[in-house]
Amino acid sequence: MNKLLYSPEAINDLDEIWTYINNEPQNPAAAQKIVSDILDTIEKLQDFAELGSPLSSITEFKSDYRFLVYGKYIVFYRVMGLDVHIDRVLYGRRNYISILFGTLQNEVDSK
């Protein structure tokens, strides 16, 4: 079984998703259900780490990143041995490639 490791950005993304749905349509039940369903989808990676598609299937960027789609949300992650690094959980209508590349650039800059 693989170990799921959430980045601070991914945790923040999930918090923002919950807060937005809770506050904008003022629907705490929907907010809880959507975030729980996203987490349930991510948990499948414990048994099937390569379940998602490679990021290179939707962009020219070559990397070890993969993604899963749940409804309107996209989970970006990397598999490293038995560890699955959940890096971002983004709304699909956002410029997620730009956001993700910004995250990747920050990782490169900090090394």
Beta strands, then each sheet from edge to edge (+ up, - down):
strand 1: 3-6
strand 2: 53-54
strand 3: 65-70
strand 4: 73-80
strand 5: 83-91
sheet 1: 1+ 5+ 4- 3+ 2-
end
